[in-house]
Amino acid sequence: AEIPIVRLNPFGILDIKAEAEDKLRGSGTPYCIFRPGGLNDSWPAGSRPVFSQGDVAVGRINRVDVAKILVDCLSTPEATGKTFEGISAAGYPPSKSIGPALARLSLDAEGGPSSEAVLATYGVLQQLLPGEKQRPDQLAMGQTYEQLDRGETGRLGERGKENVAAAADDVGVTR
C-alpha cells in the first residue's frame, strides 16, 4: 500500500506488529486483534465504529472510541478469532452493540475475506476519507487530507522526505 505508515514502516514497527499478531493467533488462546485507523483526538468521540478486514481501513478514530471498542470486545463473542480494523463515522451515533457488525466479519481460521470483498470494502471506505483529493498514495507521513487539499506540508515534512525520527520523538520512542 502507498499510505505513509506502510510505505515508510518506521523502525520496522509493522513487521514487529505482524510477528506479534502471528504469535497470538498461533498461541491457542482465544483472541481478537483490533487495528484502529488514524488516531485523532480532535475527531468526534462517541461516533459509530466502522469495521473492516484486509488492511483497508482508511480514516480516523478518537482514542476514546478505541478504548470503548477494546472493552466491548472483551464481552462480545463475535470478536473472538478475528483480526479487523476500525475507524469511526463522525456524526453517526454508535449502535448499542458491536456484536452484529463483528458477526459479519470472517474468522481468521477461515482465511479472512475474499480479495473481491476486500476491494469492495476499500472502495466504500475511500468515500469516508476527509478532504477532497482522498488520495492516501499522495500523503506524507504526518500530513492530513485537509493539508493535502490545501497544498500544505505535514508536520514531518514533504512526501518522500519525512523526518521519521521526529515522529518517534513526538510519541516518546526511545531509539
C-alpha positions as CSV (number, residue, x, y, z in Angstrom):
1,A,0.0,0.0,0.0
2,E,1.1,3.5,-0.6
3,I,-0.1,5.0,2.6
4,P,2.7,6.7,4.5
5,I,3.0,4.3,7.5
6,V,3.2,1.3,5.2
7,R,5.5,2.9,2.7
8,L,7.9,4.1,5.4
9,N,7.5,1.4,8.0
10,P,9.4,3.5,10.6
11,F,11.7,1.4,12.8
12,G,10.2,-1.8,11.3
13,I,7.1,-1.4,13.5
14,L,4.7,-3.0,11.1
15,D,6.9,-6.1,10.9
16,I,7.1,-6.3,14.7
17,K,3.3,-5.9,14.9
18,A,2.8,-8.7,12.3
19,E,5.1,-11.0,14.1
20,A,3.3,-10.4,17.5
21,E,-0.1,-10.9,15.8
22,D,1.0,-14.2,14.3
23,K,2.3,-15.4,17.7
24,L,-1.0,-14.6,19.3
25,R,-3.0,-16.3,16.5
26,G,-0.9,-19.4,17.0
27,S,-1.0,-19.5,20.8
28,G,-4.2,-21.4,21.1
29,T,-5.6,-18.6,23.3
30,P,-8.9,-17.1,22.3
31,Y,-8.0,-13.7,20.8
32,C,-9.2,-10.6,19.0
33,I,-6.9,-8.3,17.1
34,F,-8.2,-4.8,16.6
35,R,-6.3,-2.4,14.5
36,P,-7.5,1.2,14.8
37,G,-7.3,3.6,11.9
38,G,-5.7,7.0,12.3
39,L,-5.8,8.1,15.9
40,N,-7.0,11.6,16.2
41,D,-8.1,13.2,19.5
42,S,-9.8,16.0,17.5
43,W,-12.1,13.5,15.8
44,P,-15.5,13.4,17.5
45,A,-15.6,10.8,20.3
46,G,-18.8,8.7,20.5
47,S,-19.0,8.2,16.8
48,R,-20.2,5.0,15.1
49,P,-17.4,2.5,14.5
50,V,-17.0,1.1,11.0
51,F,-15.1,-2.2,10.9
52,S,-13.3,-3.9,8.0
53,Q,-10.8,-6.6,7.3
54,G,-7.9,-6.9,4.9
55,D,-5.9,-3.8,6.0
56,V,-8.1,-1.4,4.0
57,A,-9.4,0.9,6.8
58,V,-8.7,4.5,5.9
59,G,-10.0,7.2,8.2
60,R,-9.9,8.4,11.7
61,I,-11.0,7.4,15.1
62,N,-10.8,9.0,18.5
63,R,-8.8,7.2,21.2
64,V,-11.9,7.3,23.5
65,D,-13.7,5.2,20.9
66,V,-10.8,2.8,20.5
67,A,-10.8,2.2,24.3
68,K,-14.6,1.5,24.2
69,I,-14.2,-0.9,21.3
70,L,-11.4,-2.8,23.1
71,V,-13.5,-3.1,26.3
72,D,-16.6,-4.1,24.3
73,C,-14.6,-6.8,22.5
74,L,-14.0,-8.5,25.9
75,S,-17.6,-9.3,26.2
76,T,-18.6,-9.7,22.6
77,P,-18.2,-13.4,21.4
78,E,-18.4,-12.3,17.8
79,A,-14.9,-10.6,18.1
80,T,-13.2,-13.9,19.0
81,G,-10.8,-15.3,16.4
82,K,-10.9,-12.3,14.2
83,T,-8.4,-9.6,13.0
84,F,-10.1,-6.4,11.9
85,E,-9.6,-2.7,11.6
86,G,-11.8,0.2,12.7
87,I,-12.5,3.8,12.0
88,S,-15.4,5.9,13.0
89,A,-18.1,7.8,11.1
90,A,-18.4,11.2,12.7
91,G,-21.9,12.4,13.1
92,Y,-23.4,8.9,13.4
93,P,-24.2,7.6,16.9
94,P,-22.8,4.2,17.8
95,S,-25.0,1.2,17.8
96,K,-25.9,-0.4,21.2
97,S,-23.7,-3.4,20.4
98,I,-20.7,-4.0,18.1
99,G,-21.7,-7.7,18.0
100,P,-23.8,-7.5,14.8
101,A,-21.1,-5.6,12.9
102,L,-18.4,-8.1,14.1
103,A,-20.6,-11.1,13.2
104,R,-20.4,-10.1,9.6
105,L,-16.5,-10.4,9.6
106,S,-14.6,-13.5,8.7
107,L,-12.8,-15.7,11.2
108,D,-9.0,-15.8,10.7
109,A,-9.1,-19.6,10.7
110,E,-11.4,-19.4,7.6
111,G,-8.8,-17.4,5.7
112,G,-10.4,-14.0,6.1
113,P,-12.4,-12.2,3.4
114,S,-12.1,-12.8,-0.3
115,S,-10.0,-10.5,-2.4
116,E,-13.2,-9.3,-4.1
117,A,-14.7,-8.4,-0.7
118,V,-11.5,-6.6,0.3
119,L,-11.5,-4.5,-2.8
120,A,-15.2,-3.6,-2.5
121,T,-14.7,-2.6,1.1
122,Y,-11.7,-0.4,0.2
123,G,-13.8,1.3,-2.4
124,V,-16.5,2.1,0.1
125,L,-14.1,3.2,2.8
126,Q,-12.3,5.6,0.5
127,Q,-15.5,7.6,0.3
128,L,-15.4,8.3,4.0
129,L,-12.0,10.0,3.9
130,P,-11.9,13.6,4.8
131,G,-10.9,16.2,2.2
132,E,-11.4,16.4,-1.5
133,K,-8.5,14.5,-3.0
134,Q,-8.9,11.4,-0.9
135,R,-5.5,10.1,-2.2
136,P,-3.6,8.2,0.6
137,D,-0.9,7.5,-2.0
138,Q,-0.1,11.2,-2.1
139,L,0.0,11.8,1.6
140,A,3.2,12.3,3.5
141,M,3.5,10.7,7.0
142,G,2.2,13.3,9.5
143,Q,0.1,15.1,6.8
144,T,-3.7,15.3,7.0
145,Y,-6.0,15.0,4.0
146,E,-7.0,18.6,4.5
147,Q,-3.4,19.7,4.3
148,L,-3.0,17.7,1.1
149,D,-6.0,19.6,-0.3
150,R,-4.5,23.0,0.6
151,G,-1.1,22.1,-0.7
152,E,0.5,22.3,2.8
153,T,3.3,20.2,4.1
154,G,2.6,18.0,7.1
155,R,4.4,18.1,10.4
156,L,7.1,15.6,9.4
157,G,8.0,17.2,6.0
158,E,7.3,16.5,2.3
159,R,6.4,13.1,1.0
160,G,9.5,11.0,0.5
161,K,11.5,13.3,2.7
162,E,9.7,12.8,6.0
163,N,11.6,13.1,9.2
164,V,10.7,9.7,10.8
165,A,13.0,10.4,13.8
166,A,10.8,13.4,14.6
167,A,7.7,11.1,14.7
168,A,9.5,8.9,17.2
169,D,10.3,11.9,19.3
170,D,6.6,13.0,19.2
171,V,5.4,9.8,20.8
172,G,8.4,9.2,23.1
173,V,10.0,6.3,21.3
174,T,13.5,5.5,22.6
175,R,15.9,4.8,19.7
